[in-house]
Amino acid sequence: MKVSKWKVLGIAGALVLSYAVASDAAQLKVDEDTFADFGFWTKVMYKNLEERDKSGPFDYNKNVIDVIDARFTIEGQINKIVQFYGEAVSTSVYDASDTLVASDTDFKLAEGGVNLIAIPELQLRIGKIRIPFTRMQLADEYARINPIEPLYDPQDIIAGFLGRSGIVYESCINSGLTGTWVQYCAPNLFRFVDGGAVLHGDIGEGMFRYNIGVFNQGTDDEPFNSVTWTVRVEFTPTMAGFNPETTSTPKGWLKDTYLGKKGDILTIGVGYLSQDVDPDLTGKGFDELDVDGYTVDVFLEKKFQSVILNLEGAYTNLNESHYEPTLVDTNGDGIRESLDISAQKEGDTYLWYVQGQLLYDGVVGIGKPAIFTKYEYAELDGQSNDLEWYAWGAGINYYIEGNAARLSAGFTNVSYDDLAEDYLKANDKEDNITDFYVQAQIMF
């Protein structure tokens, strides 16, 4: 009994929080094989948002200070075979009902799951987890070079057909576009997470990495009757002296930059996605779309004396991603202000982006300065003209303690062309928008 009591006391004593430098967290440790890292991460951003409407009650710039991300994290393992992680996230200081600037103040399970390790080459991650299709979907949101989320679309043109990217909490969103359809549920084809399972592993000491995933599919004519499939394979030419990345962790995340801590890195990735989509979820108003997605991406991090270079680029093609729209006049006033997809002609989507950062690997003041830039392009097939979207931005990062304490400032310019521009002009909305921001983030 005495041994049992002392063992209990020893375990209780090991639960005292101590700072874990490697993971930027407070660690709760039972023994060498059983522990959990707890953390609090947050991003506070000042945003100068250019007007979205040319007329009306909200045709003015907005200045907003917002907590765009606050999360409590846990990551650890029960033993060397069973790992786990979870994150509860809130994304605004305003409730979702305040539609002018809000996201949501509620803390929700953003993602979390269990990773089971047989051998490094064979592992299984299950839960509400990252979808291994594009590199963008596996990105560590606190290690982004550009603090602005990918596919930043202030007029919701892309989102109106493809849904939202990032952490979302629904299978699809009701399109906010003015159209002749009664209901159009836009599938979140670039959602970062969903309920699913991923078989993954590192082969040849990380030279090859694979991810094979099955996920919930709530977007077809019989929601959740079938599944979404993804496959992603990555290659690093280790024989040329490059170090590999890995997704064989509880989270399975990748970073935009490792700040030189992993040496020179080169990753070439390819991915495939298969998902069925029915815009009204019933099979009555629309025929089901069989979406097939293909992507290829390249990531490079290399140090040149006192400068660390990061370069990244990707191309993605989605076949049968949406029904091709055209503009029609529904009010009889000669203005074609509504999007019509009644022809039910399947359309494809093409996206690509490039981004880069130059980091001075020396302390200036209290941190390391860096400059970055990013350019993105998306094109969705239309019946006559295509929907086109461009976004580019630039700024500075100042790494005080890596990503654990970092300041960023910059701008993002978004412009719309062809059918997207025509639609916005017909509805008296801006087709060229420039937003500025300053952000501070911490990770504990």
C-alpha positions as CSV (number, residue, x, y, z in Angstrom):
1,M,0.0,0.0,0.0
2,K,2.8,2.4,0.8
3,V,4.3,1.8,-2.6
4,S,0.9,2.5,-4.2
5,K,0.5,5.7,-2.3
6,W,3.9,7.0,-3.1
7,K,3.4,6.1,-6.7
8,V,0.1,8.1,-6.7
9,L,1.9,11.0,-5.0
10,G,4.7,10.8,-7.5
11,I,2.4,11.0,-10.4
12,A,0.5,13.9,-8.9
13,G,3.8,15.7,-8.3
14,A,4.7,15.2,-11.9
15,L,1.6,17.1,-13.0
16,V,3.2,20.4,-11.9
17,L,3.4,22.6,-14.9
18,S,6.9,23.4,-16.2
19,Y,7.9,25.3,-19.3
20,A,8.8,23.1,-22.3
21,V,11.0,25.1,-24.6
22,A,10.8,22.8,-27.5
23,S,7.1,22.9,-27.9
24,D,6.4,26.4,-26.5
25,A,4.0,25.0,-23.9
26,A,3.6,24.0,-20.3
27,Q,4.3,20.3,-19.8
28,L,2.4,17.9,-17.7
29,K,4.6,14.8,-17.3
30,V,3.9,11.4,-15.7
31,D,7.1,9.7,-17.0
32,E,9.3,9.6,-20.1
33,D,6.7,8.0,-22.2
34,T,3.5,9.7,-20.9
35,F,3.1,13.5,-21.0
36,A,1.0,16.3,-22.4
37,D,2.0,19.8,-23.5
38,F,-0.6,22.5,-22.8
39,G,-0.5,25.9,-24.6
40,F,-2.2,29.1,-25.2
41,W,-1.7,30.8,-28.6
42,T,-3.2,34.0,-29.9
43,K,-3.1,36.5,-32.7
44,V,-4.2,40.2,-32.3
45,M,-4.6,42.2,-35.5
46,Y,-5.3,45.8,-36.3
47,K,-7.0,45.9,-39.7
48,N,-7.7,48.8,-42.0
49,L,-10.4,47.4,-44.3
50,E,-11.2,49.3,-47.5
51,E,-14.8,49.7,-48.4
52,R,-16.6,46.8,-50.0
53,D,-19.6,48.7,-51.3
54,K,-19.7,51.7,-53.6
55,S,-22.9,52.9,-52.1
56,G,-25.3,52.2,-49.2
57,P,-25.0,52.5,-45.5
58,F,-21.6,50.7,-45.2
59,D,-19.7,52.4,-48.1
60,Y,-16.7,53.4,-45.9
61,N,-13.4,52.0,-44.6
62,K,-13.4,50.1,-41.3
63,N,-10.7,50.2,-38.6
64,V,-10.8,47.1,-36.4
65,I,-8.7,45.7,-33.6
66,D,-9.6,42.1,-33.3
67,V,-8.4,38.8,-31.7
68,I,-8.5,36.9,-35.0
69,D,-7.4,33.7,-33.3
70,A,-7.1,32.5,-29.7
71,R,-6.6,28.8,-28.9
72,F,-6.0,26.4,-26.1
73,T,-3.9,23.5,-27.2
74,I,-2.9,20.1,-25.9
75,E,-0.5,17.6,-27.5
76,G,1.2,14.6,-26.1
77,Q,1.2,10.8,-25.8
78,I,0.0,8.0,-23.6
79,N,3.0,5.9,-24.6
80,K,5.2,5.5,-27.6
81,I,2.4,4.0,-29.7
82,V,-0.5,6.3,-28.9
83,Q,-0.3,10.1,-29.5
84,F,-3.0,12.7,-29.3
85,Y,-3.7,16.4,-29.8
86,G,-6.6,18.9,-29.6
87,E,-7.3,22.6,-30.1
88,A,-10.2,24.8,-28.9
89,V,-10.3,28.0,-30.9
90,S,-12.1,31.3,-30.9
91,T,-11.8,33.7,-33.8
92,S,-13.2,37.1,-32.9
93,V,-13.9,39.6,-30.1
94,Y,-17.4,40.0,-31.5
95,D,-20.3,37.5,-31.7
96,A,-21.2,36.0,-35.1
97,S,-24.4,38.0,-35.1
98,D,-22.4,41.2,-35.5
99,T,-22.0,40.7,-39.3
100,L,-20.0,43.9,-39.9
101,V,-16.7,42.6,-38.5
102,A,-17.3,39.4,-36.6
103,S,-16.3,35.8,-36.9
104,D,-17.3,34.0,-33.6
105,T,-16.4,34.4,-29.9
106,D,-17.3,30.9,-29.0
107,F,-14.5,28.4,-28.3
108,K,-15.0,25.3,-30.5
109,L,-13.0,22.1,-31.2
110,A,-11.1,23.3,-34.3
111,E,-9.3,20.0,-34.6
112,G,-8.1,17.1,-32.6
113,G,-7.4,13.4,-32.8
114,V,-5.3,10.3,-32.1
115,N,-2.2,9.1,-33.9
116,L,-1.3,5.4,-33.7
117,I,2.2,4.4,-34.5
118,A,3.0,0.8,-35.6
119,I,6.4,1.8,-37.2
120,P,7.5,5.1,-38.6
121,E,6.5,3.9,-42.1
122,L,3.0,2.9,-40.9
123,Q,0.9,5.2,-38.8
124,L,-2.9,6.0,-38.5
125,R,-4.3,9.4,-37.5
126,I,-8.0,9.6,-36.7
127,G,-10.4,12.4,-35.5
128,K,-11.2,15.9,-36.7
129,I,-7.9,16.2,-38.6
130,R,-6.1,18.0,-41.4
131,I,-7.0,16.9,-45.0
132,P,-3.8,15.9,-46.9
133,F,-4.5,17.2,-50.3
134,T,-2.8,20.6,-50.8
135,R,0.2,21.9,-48.8
136,M,-2.0,24.9,-47.9
137,Q,-4.4,22.6,-46.0
138,L,-1.6,21.2,-43.9
139,A,-0.1,24.6,-43.0
140,D,0.7,25.5,-39.4
141,E,-1.4,28.7,-39.1
142,Y,1.1,30.2,-36.7
143,A,4.1,29.6,-39.0
144,R,2.6,31.4,-42.0
145,I,5.0,33.7,-43.8
146,N,2.0,35.9,-44.8
147,P,-0.4,36.3,-41.8
148,I,-3.4,36.7,-44.1
149,E,-5.2,33.4,-44.7
150,P,-4.9,31.9,-48.2
151,L,-7.7,32.5,-50.8
152,Y,-8.5,35.8,-49.1
153,D,-11.7,36.8,-50.8
154,P,-13.4,39.9,-49.3
155,Q,-16.3,39.8,-51.7
156,D,-16.9,36.0,-51.3
157,I,-16.8,35.3,-55.1
158,I,-14.6,32.2,-54.8
159,A,-16.4,31.2,-51.6
160,G,-19.7,31.5,-53.3
161,F,-18.9,28.6,-55.5
162,L,-16.1,26.6,-53.7
163,G,-16.9,27.4,-50.1
164,R,-14.4,28.6,-47.5
165,S,-10.9,27.5,-46.8
166,G,-9.3,27.3,-43.3
167,I,-10.9,25.8,-40.2
168,V,-14.7,25.5,-40.9
169,Y,-17.5,23.9,-38.9
170,E,-19.9,22.9,-41.7
171,S,-19.7,20.7,-44.8
172,C,-20.8,23.6,-47.1
173,I,-22.0,27.2,-46.8
174,N,-25.0,28.9,-48.3
175,S,-23.8,31.0,-51.2
176,G,-24.1,34.7,-50.5
177,L,-24.0,35.5,-54.2
178,T,-27.1,37.0,-55.9
179,G,-28.3,34.2,-58.2
180,T,-31.4,32.7,-59.8
181,W,-31.0,29.5,-57.8
182,V,-33.3,28.9,-54.8
183,Q,-30.5,27.3,-52.7
184,Y,-26.8,26.8,-53.5
185,C,-24.7,25.2,-50.8
186,A,-21.1,25.8,-51.8
187,P,-18.9,22.9,-50.7
188,N,-15.8,23.7,-48.6
189,L,-13.4,22.1,-51.0
190,F,-10.4,23.7,-49.4
191,R,-11.5,23.1,-45.8
192,F,-8.4,22.3,-43.6
193,V,-10.1,19.8,-41.4
194,D,-12.9,17.3,-41.2
195,G,-13.8,14.0,-39.5
196,G,-11.7,11.3,-41.0
197,A,-8.7,8.9,-40.9
198,V,-5.3,9.2,-42.5
199,L,-2.8,6.4,-43.1
200,H,0.6,7.9,-43.3
201,G,4.3,7.4,-42.8
202,D,7.9,8.3,-43.7
203,I,9.9,6.0,-45.9
204,G,13.6,5.9,-46.5
205,E,14.4,8.1,-43.5
206,G,12.0,10.7,-44.8
207,M,12.9,10.8,-48.4
208,F,9.3,9.8,-49.2
209,R,6.2,10.6,-47.2
210,Y,2.7,9.5,-48.0
211,N,-0.8,10.3,-46.7
212,I,-3.9,8.4,-47.7
213,G,-7.1,9.8,-46.2
214,V,-10.9,9.2,-46.0
215,F,-13.1,11.9,-44.7
216,N,-16.7,12.7,-44.1
217,Q,-18.6,13.8,-47.3
218,G,-21.6,15.9,-46.4
219,T,-21.9,17.5,-49.8
220,D,-23.5,14.9,-52.1
221,D,-27.2,14.1,-52.9
222,E,-27.2,11.7,-49.9
223,P,-25.0,13.6,-47.3
224,F,-22.7,11.4,-45.3
225,N,-23.6,8.3,-47.3
226,S,-20.1,8.2,-49.0
227,V,-16.6,9.6,-48.3
228,T,-14.1,12.0,-49.6
229,W,-10.8,10.5,-50.7
230,T,-7.4,12.2,-50.6
231,V,-3.8,11.0,-51.4
232,R,-0.7,13.1,-50.9
233,V,2.9,12.0,-51.6
234,E,6.0,14.1,-50.8
235,F,9.6,13.7,-51.9
236,T,12.9,15.2,-50.7
237,P,16.2,14.6,-52.5
238,T,18.1,13.8,-49.4
239,M,21.0,12.5,-51.5
240,A,21.6,16.1,-52.5
241,G,22.0,17.2,-48.9
242,F,18.5,18.4,-48.2
243,N,16.7,17.6,-45.0
244,P,13.1,16.2,-45.1
245,E,10.0,17.6,-43.5
246,T,7.6,15.2,-41.8
247,T,3.8,14.9,-41.2
248,S,4.4,11.9,-38.9
249,T,3.4,13.9,-35.8
250,P,0.2,14.0,-33.8
251,K,-1.0,17.0,-35.9
252,G,0.5,16.3,-39.3
253,W,1.2,20.0,-39.9
254,L,3.8,21.6,-42.3
255,K,5.3,25.1,-41.9
256,D,5.9,28.0,-44.3
257,T,9.3,28.5,-42.7
258,Y,11.4,26.6,-40.1
259,L,13.5,29.7,-39.6
260,G,16.7,27.8,-40.5
261,K,16.4,25.4,-37.5
262,K,16.1,22.3,-39.8
263,G,18.9,23.2,-42.2
264,D,18.3,23.2,-46.0
265,I,14.9,21.7,-47.0
266,L,13.4,20.9,-50.4
267,T,10.0,19.2,-50.7
268,I,8.1,18.3,-53.9
269,G,4.5,17.3,-53.2
270,V,1.6,16.0,-55.3
271,G,-1.9,15.4,-54.2
272,Y,-5.3,14.0,-55.3
273,L,-8.9,14.7,-54.1
274,S,-12.1,13.0,-54.9
275,Q,-15.4,14.4,-53.6
276,D,-19.0,14.4,-54.8
277,V,-21.0,17.7,-54.6
278,D,-24.7,18.4,-55.0
279,P,-25.4,22.1,-54.5
280,D,-28.9,21.6,-53.0
281,L,-28.0,18.3,-51.2
282,T,-31.1,16.5,-52.4
283,G,-30.4,15.4,-56.0
284,K,-33.6,17.2,-57.2
285,G,-32.5,20.6,-58.3
286,F,-29.0,19.8,-59.6
287,D,-27.1,16.8,-61.0
288,E,-24.3,15.7,-58.7
289,L,-20.8,16.9,-59.5
290,D,-17.9,14.5,-59.4
291,V,-15.0,16.7,-58.2
292,D,-11.5,15.5,-59.0
293,G,-8.7,17.6,-57.7
294,Y,-5.0,17.5,-58.6
295,T,-2.1,19.6,-57.1
296,V,1.6,19.9,-57.3
297,D,3.7,22.1,-55.0
298,V,7.4,22.9,-54.2
299,F,8.9,24.2,-50.9
300,L,12.4,25.4,-50.4
301,E,14.3,26.7,-47.4
302,K,18.0,27.5,-47.8
303,K,20.5,29.5,-45.8
304,F,23.0,31.8,-47.6
305,Q,25.5,33.0,-44.9
306,S,23.3,35.3,-42.8
307,V,20.2,35.1,-44.9
308,I,17.5,32.4,-44.9
309,L,15.5,32.1,-48.1
310,N,12.0,30.6,-48.3
311,L,10.3,29.9,-51.6
312,E,7.0,28.1,-52.1
313,G,4.7,27.6,-55.1
314,A,1.7,25.4,-56.0
315,Y,-0.7,24.7,-58.8
316,T,-4.2,23.1,-58.2
317,N,-6.8,22.0,-60.7
318,L,-10.4,21.0,-59.7
319,N,-12.4,19.2,-62.3
320,E,-16.2,19.6,-62.1
321,S,-15.9,22.0,-59.1
322,H,-19.0,24.0,-59.9
323,Y,-21.7,24.8,-62.5
324,E,-20.6,27.5,-64.9
325,P,-22.4,30.8,-64.2
326,T,-23.5,33.6,-66.5
327,L,-25.0,37.0,-65.8
328,V,-28.7,37.5,-66.4
329,D,-31.3,40.4,-65.8
330,T,-33.9,39.2,-63.3
331,N,-35.4,42.6,-62.5
332,G,-36.2,43.7,-66.1
333,D,-34.2,46.9,-65.7
334,G,-31.6,46.1,-68.3
335,I,-28.9,45.4,-65.6
336,R,-27.6,41.8,-65.6
337,E,-27.0,41.5,-61.8
338,S,-27.7,37.9,-61.0
339,L,-25.7,34.7,-61.7
340,D,-27.5,31.9,-63.5
341,I,-26.4,28.3,-63.6
342,S,-29.5,26.8,-65.0
343,A,-27.6,25.3,-68.0
344,Q,-25.9,23.0,-65.5
345,K,-22.7,22.9,-67.4
346,E,-19.8,21.6,-65.3
347,G,-16.9,24.0,-64.9
348,D,-13.3,23.6,-63.6
349,T,-11.2,25.7,-61.3
350,Y,-7.5,26.6,-61.6
351,L,-5.5,28.1,-58.8
352,W,-1.8,28.8,-58.3
353,Y,0.3,30.8,-55.9
354,V,3.9,31.7,-55.2
355,Q,5.4,33.2,-52.0
356,G,8.8,34.0,-50.6
357,Q,10.6,35.4,-47.6
358,L,14.1,36.7,-46.9
359,L,15.0,36.4,-43.2
360,Y,18.1,38.1,-41.8
361,D,19.5,35.4,-39.4
362,G,20.9,37.9,-36.9
363,V,19.4,40.0,-34.1
364,V,18.5,43.6,-34.9
365,G,17.2,45.2,-31.7
366,I,15.4,42.4,-30.0
367,G,14.5,40.2,-32.9
368,K,15.2,39.0,-36.5
369,P,13.7,41.0,-39.4
370,A,12.3,39.5,-42.6
371,I,10.5,40.7,-45.7
372,F,7.9,38.6,-47.6
373,T,5.6,38.7,-50.6
374,K,2.8,36.5,-52.0
375,Y,0.8,36.3,-55.2
376,E,-2.3,34.2,-55.7
377,Y,-4.6,33.6,-58.7
378,A,-7.8,31.7,-59.2
379,E,-10.0,31.2,-62.3
380,L,-13.4,29.5,-62.3
381,D,-14.9,28.6,-65.7
382,G,-18.0,30.6,-66.7
383,Q,-20.4,30.1,-69.6
384,S,-19.1,33.1,-71.6
385,N,-16.5,34.9,-69.4
386,D,-14.6,33.3,-66.5
387,L,-14.6,34.3,-62.8
388,E,-11.1,35.6,-62.1
389,W,-9.5,36.6,-58.8
390,Y,-6.1,37.9,-58.0
391,A,-4.5,38.6,-54.6
392,W,-1.0,39.9,-53.8
393,G,0.6,41.2,-50.7
394,A,3.8,42.1,-49.1
395,G,5.1,43.0,-45.6
396,I,7.6,42.5,-42.9
397,N,7.9,39.9,-40.1
398,Y,9.9,40.5,-36.9
399,Y,10.7,37.3,-35.0
400,I,11.4,38.2,-31.4
401,E,11.4,34.6,-30.2
402,G,10.7,32.7,-33.4
403,N,7.0,32.3,-34.1
404,A,6.4,32.2,-30.3
405,A,6.7,36.0,-30.2
406,R,6.3,37.7,-33.6
407,L,5.2,41.0,-35.1
408,S,4.0,41.4,-38.7
409,A,2.8,44.3,-40.8
410,G,1.7,44.5,-44.4
411,F,-1.1,44.8,-47.0
412,T,-3.1,42.6,-49.3
413,N,-4.6,43.8,-52.6
414,V,-7.5,41.7,-54.1
415,S,-8.9,42.4,-57.6
416,Y,-11.6,40.7,-59.6
417,D,-11.8,40.4,-63.4
418,D,-14.0,39.3,-66.2
419,L,-17.3,37.8,-65.0
420,A,-16.5,38.5,-61.3
421,E,-15.8,42.1,-62.1
422,D,-19.0,42.4,-64.1
423,Y,-21.1,40.9,-61.3
424,L,-19.6,43.2,-58.7
425,K,-20.1,46.3,-60.8
426,A,-23.7,45.3,-61.5
427,N,-24.3,45.0,-57.8
428,D,-22.5,48.3,-57.0
429,K,-19.6,46.7,-55.1
430,E,-15.9,47.3,-55.3
431,D,-13.8,45.1,-57.6
432,N,-10.4,46.2,-56.3
433,I,-9.7,46.2,-52.5
434,T,-6.6,46.9,-50.5
435,D,-6.5,46.1,-46.8
436,F,-3.7,46.9,-44.4
437,Y,-2.9,45.1,-41.1
438,V,-0.5,45.0,-38.1
439,Q,-0.4,41.7,-36.1
440,A,1.1,40.5,-32.9
441,Q,1.2,36.8,-32.1
442,I,2.4,34.7,-29.1
443,M,2.6,31.0,-28.5
444,F,3.0,29.7,-24.9
